[in-house]
Amino acid sequence: MPFPAYALITGSSSGIGLELAKQCATNKRNLILVARRNDALQHIQKELAEKFGVDVVIMPHDLSKPHAAKELHDMILSRGLVVDVLINNAGFGDYGMFVETDLEKEMNMIDLNVKALTELTKHVSKGMKARGSGYIMNVASTAAFQPGPLMAVYFATKAYVLSFSEAIGNELAPFGVSVTTLCPGPTNTAFQDRAFGNDSFFKGAMTPEAVARIGYEGMMKKKSVVIPGLKNKLLAFSVRLTPRKMVTAVARRMFER
Ligand SMILES: NC(=O)c1ccc[n+]([C@@H]2O[C@H](COP(=O)([O-])OP(=O)(O)OC[C@H]3O[C@@H](n4cnc5c(N)ncnc54)[C@H](OP(=O)(O)O)[C@@H]3O)[C@@H](O)[C@H]2O)c1
C-alpha cells in the first residue's frame, strides 16, 4: 500500500471502542479515533502513541449530526490517510415504554446507531473495494436477535446493524473486504449509565477488554458474526428455536424493574 494504513474506530473515547483501539494498536495498526469528547481523545492519543509506537490521529466529531460521516471521510481523504480497518462502534441506548420515552433522543439514536454507521460504511467500503482488501466491523449487540420491549428503538437499531452487515458482507467478500458484526451481551461500560441511569440490570457483565479481544480476533479471521461469551452465544441460539412472541415476552421480563 503506497500510504500507511489506519484503523478508523468510532466511539473510541471509552468502553468497547477504546479497547478495540488498544487491540488494533497492539497489532501495530495506526489509528484514527473518533468520538465527541476532544479532551478524552487527546489523552488516549498520547497514551497509545507512546505505549505502542503507532501513529494516532484524533478527529472529534458528533456523528449523529447530519453529514458528519461524510465530513469525517472528506477530512480523512484530505489528509491522505488510507483506512484498511473500519470499526463502527459508536452507539447508545435508552430505556422506557415507547409511548413515554423522549422522541428526540430516539431520533438521535437512529442517526448515530443506524445512519452514521451506514453512511461511513458506504464511503469507506468504496476505497476498500477498489484496493481489493479491508476489514469492516460493525458493533451490534445480542439485542439484534430479538425484539426488545422497554428498549424498542435500541433493539431495532441493532437488528438493522446485523441484517445490513450480513448483507453487505456477502456483497463485498468477492472483493477481499470482510464484514464482521460484533454482538456483545451486557458489558461493563458507560453504556449502562447512559441507557438505564445508575440502576444497572446487568449482573455478570463481561469486561470491555474481553469483548474487544474476542471481536478483534474474529474480525481478523473474517468471521461474519462474533458473539463474545458462552452465555450470550447460547442466548442467541435459543432465540432461533423459540416462538417469536415468547422470545419478546421473555425479553420484556428481563428488562422490567
Ligand atoms: N455495554 C454494553 O452492555 C453493550 C452491549 C451490547 C452492545 N453495546 C454496543 O457497544 C457500542 C459501544 O458502547 P459501550 O458499551 O462501549 O459504551 P460507551 O462506553 O458509552 O461508549 C460509547 C462511545 O460512543 C461515543 N459516542 C456516543 N455518542 C456519539 C456521537 N454522537 N458521535 C460520536 N461518538 C459518540 C462515546 O464517546 P463520546 O461520549 O466522547 O462521544 C463513546 O466513545 C455501542 O454501539 C453499544 O450499543 C454495548
The ligand as a Tripos MOL2 file, in Angstrom:
@<TRIPOS>MOLECULE
LIG
   48    52     1     0     0
SMALL
NO_CHARGES

@<TRIPOS>ATOM
      1 N1        -22.1310   -2.0140   27.1860 N.am      1 LIG1
      2 C1        -22.9960   -2.9270   26.7910 C.2       1 LIG1
      3 O1        -23.6100   -3.6300   27.6160 O.2       1 LIG1
      4 C2        -23.2110   -3.1660   25.3060 C.ar      1 LIG1
      5 C3        -23.8140   -4.3750   24.9160 C.ar      1 LIG1
      6 C4        -24.0210   -4.6180   23.5580 C.ar      1 LIG1
      7 C5        -23.6260   -3.6740   22.6180 C.ar      1 LIG1
      8 N2        -23.0340   -2.5000   23.0220 N.ar      1 LIG1
      9 C6        -22.6610   -1.5480   21.9740 C.3       1 LIG1
     10 O2        -21.2790   -1.2740   22.0630 O.3       1 LIG1
     11 C7        -21.0090    0.0020   21.4800 C.3       1 LIG1
     12 C8        -20.0760    0.7530   22.4050 C.3       1 LIG1
     13 O3        -20.7320    1.0290   23.6150 O.3       1 LIG1
     14 P1        -20.0040    0.9350   25.0330 P.3       1 LIG1
     15 O4        -20.6960   -0.1140   25.8090 O.co2     1 LIG1
     16 O5        -18.5520    0.8710   24.8710 O.co2     1 LIG1
     17 O6        -20.4660    2.3290   25.6810 O.3       1 LIG1
     18 P2        -19.6970    3.6990   25.9620 P.3       1 LIG1
     19 O7        -18.5300    3.4710   26.8780 O.co2     1 LIG1
     20 O8        -20.7640    4.6550   26.3690 O.co2     1 LIG1
     21 O9        -19.0910    4.0940   24.5380 O.3       1 LIG1
     22 C9        -19.8230    4.7650   23.5640 C.3       1 LIG1
     23 C10       -18.8340    5.5030   22.6750 C.3       1 LIG1
     24 O10       -19.5550    6.1540   21.6260 O.3       1 LIG1
     25 C11       -19.1950    7.5310   21.5990 C.3       1 LIG1
     26 N3        -20.3260    8.3210   21.1530 N.ar      1 LIG1
     27 C12       -21.5480    8.4340   21.7490 C.ar      1 LIG1
     28 N4        -22.3250    9.2860   21.0610 N.ar      1 LIG1
     29 C13       -21.5770    9.7130   19.9960 C.ar      1 LIG1
     30 C14       -21.8130   10.6180   18.9200 C.ar      1 LIG1
     31 N5        -22.9940   11.2630   18.7970 N.pl3     1 LIG1
     32 N6        -20.8260   10.8150   17.9970 N.ar      1 LIG1
     33 C15       -19.6300   10.1950   18.1220 C.ar      1 LIG1
     34 N7        -19.3450    9.3370   19.1300 N.ar      1 LIG1
     35 C16       -20.3080    9.0970   20.0450 C.ar      1 LIG1
     36 C17       -18.7910    7.8520   23.0460 C.3       1 LIG1
     37 O11       -17.8770    8.9230   23.1120 O.3       1 LIG1
     38 P3        -18.2590   10.4670   23.3970 P.3       1 LIG1
     39 O12       -19.1890   10.4910   24.5590 O.co2     1 LIG1
     40 O13       -16.9100   11.0920   23.6390 O.co2     1 LIG1
     41 O14       -18.8710   10.9520   22.1210 O.co2     1 LIG1
     42 C18       -18.0510    6.5650   23.4180 C.3       1 LIG1
     43 O15       -16.7250    6.6190   22.9640 O.3       1 LIG1
     44 C19       -22.3630    0.6550   21.2530 C.3       1 LIG1
     45 O16       -22.6880    0.5710   19.8800 O.3       1 LIG1
     46 C20       -23.3160   -0.1760   22.0920 C.3       1 LIG1
     47 O17       -24.6270   -0.1830   21.5620 O.3       1 LIG1
     48 C21       -22.8110   -2.2450   24.3370 C.ar      1 LIG1
@<TRIPOS>BOND
     1     1     2 1
     2     2     3 2
     3     2     4 1
     4     4     5 ar
     5     4    48 ar
     6     5     6 ar
     7     6     7 ar
     8     7     8 ar
     9     8     9 1
    10     8    48 ar
    11     9    10 1
    12     9    46 1
    13    10    11 1
    14    11    12 1
    15    11    44 1
    16    12    13 1
    17    13    14 1
    18    14    15 2
    19    14    16 1
    20    14    17 1
    21    17    18 1
    22    18    19 2
    23    18    20 1
    24    18    21 1
    25    21    22 1
    26    22    23 1
    27    23    24 1
    28    23    42 1
    29    24    25 1
    30    25    26 1
    31    25    36 1
    32    26    27 ar
    33    26    35 ar
    34    27    28 ar
    35    28    29 ar
    36    29    30 ar
    37    29    35 ar
    38    30    31 1
    39    30    32 ar
    40    32    33 ar
    41    33    34 ar
    42    34    35 ar
    43    36    37 1
    44    36    42 1
    45    37    38 1
    46    38    39 2
    47    38    40 1
    48    38    41 1
    49    42    43 1
    50    44    45 1
    51    44    46 1
    52    46    47 1
@<TRIPOS>SUBSTRUCTURE
     1 LIG1         1 GROUP 0 **** ****
